[in-house]
Amino acid sequence: MTKILLIEDEEIMIGLLQKKLSQEGYEVWVARDGMEGLKTMREIGPDLILLDIVMPKMGGLELMEEMAKDQTLKKIPVVIISNSGQPVELDKAKELGAKDWLIKTEFSPQEVVEKIKKQIA
Amino acid sequence: MAVRETKKEKISILLEDLASLESYARDLFGFFPNPVLLVSSSGIILEANPAFEKITGHKTEEIVGRPIEDFFEKEKMATLVEKSLSKGHIGGEEINLFDKNKNALPVSVSTMLRKNESGEVVGFFLGLFDLTNSKKAEENLRNAQAALTNILEDAEEARARAEEEKNKTRAIILNFTDGILVFNEKNRLALINPSAERLLNIKAKNIMNGSISELNNFSGLEPLTKALGTKFEEIFRKEISIKNDLILELSTVPVMVNKDKRLGTLVILHDVSRDKIIERMKSEFVSLAAHQLRTPLSAIKWTMKMLMEGDLGPISKEQREFIEKTYHSNERMIGLINDLLDLTRIEEGRYLYKPALSNFELMVEYVVNSYKEEAAKKKIKLEFKKTEGKLPSVRLDAEKIKLAIQNLIDNAVKYTPSGGLVTISLNYDKDKVELSVQDNGVGIPEDQQKRVFSKFFRGANVMRLDTEGSGLGLFITKNIIEAHGGKIWFESAKDRGSTFHFTLPVKTEFESFLKEF
């Protein structure tokens, strides 16, 4: 089963995405900040990561910098799900290797699923 | 016999001597080039030499026997005669002599008394010196002197004016808050103002007349010298970082005389450090605000969506109705916050994020395509008219221009009823590209047209149709277009539709910078 690691700190979002994604048949793992995310991805080796930007302890961009240093981790496709959407941030994410991004207020859960499908069949 | 003969001899020798002396005197008198008169003590001319005849044009017969006053200014001559008789002689007195044609000739008069053996005054010699030429020379000299004085005064005035202008300019340059450096035609530093000294932490006397490579030796100036290069290519508002916390905007302007002669280069340093800090703070605030405001809204959006799509279990018809309303209400809120966030980011128009040369046509096409679905849903025909030929590249901030295009198309689609037509067309000339968005929708009533671009404006006729809009869209769009140096305008008639146009300049910003300056 395809493993998706959701790194997000908002409880409601976690709840909604878990529900939606498991309905689609994905195995959903959750981390609530960058550090926990880093630890979890090393343990489970997800097929795709849904990554929030603004999180306590270690944010999404910082996490991607850490992932870039690791040969295995940097191969995992990352889709940014964010609510700040500043051009500076998105450019940085792209630079660091993010495959896609979306702003939560502009997309629905179904559209998130579609973006995931684009990255992993 | 011998005695008488000797006496006779002596007398004849004396007579000969006398005759010879008389002849000598007569020759001298006749030769003398200056006019000389012999005048009796009563003022009658007894004798006049040829020079006097010449100067007056009279013949001896017309002169001798006449009173001397007849030939001179009467009163003045009378005074001179009196003076001569009382003093014994006068010298160099100026008076006018009148010639035959009554012309006044300025002369200098000298006299000397003649006395007989008894010491009685028998008359006086009067000699003249013609002053005409010297008078003329004097006058010429005076005229030349006056002319020269005028020229000197004019020159002095011009010099004073130039000096004043120079001082004015100098004062402006010295007090200018931006740093100014001027390099001469040999690309050596000719001037640096106090602001530049302060910004670059350098003293004028250390670098004056230095070349670019010499400037490079001073620590901290490398970013500047690197940016300037060796040839002083034109630079427009390039950011360079001198120290950690000092960021300068660098611009260069060639100083030309007559379009082809280069006098030198003007280098301007504008301190944007504080602006950059503020920009960064603003950006951070917007980022944080965006996130904080959007988080709860996205939670609501996703929950409502999933409810409506049945992902959270079945819902009744009545429940669906309320959920949909909540969803739409929430969408409105999201739109409002988007507008407010955009507004905050672009009000400071100067700082367009990464303006770059772009393919405007492609950008418009992209946005048009993104509205195809929505237009189809409303049964509105969406048309895109490209131009023949290739649109010139335009320097723009892609994200913001896309926003502007979106706003216009969004309005057109929103305010056109079902079955309507929205046409997007492109045009260009050598100076600019133009986008037009035309619809045949509700239009803007004439009495409201003035306020179309103001903050929070919404046409009265649309508020009834659709209360969703924030009224910020066109205000933001106008700011974006004008920040790019473009123009935005529209034509509209109530119930007939509107056409919105905007232009973006093709020419380099450098020319407009020069205009400002």
Interface residues (C-beta under 8 A of the other chain):
Chain A: E10 I12 M13 L16 K19 K20 Q23 I53 V54 S82 N83 S84 G85 Q86 P87 V88 E89 I103 K104 T105 E106 S108 P109 Q110
Chain B: S283 V286 S287 L288 A290 H291 R294 T295 L297 S298 A299 K301 W302 T303 K305 M306 E309 D311 L312 I334 I337 N338 Y353 K354 E399
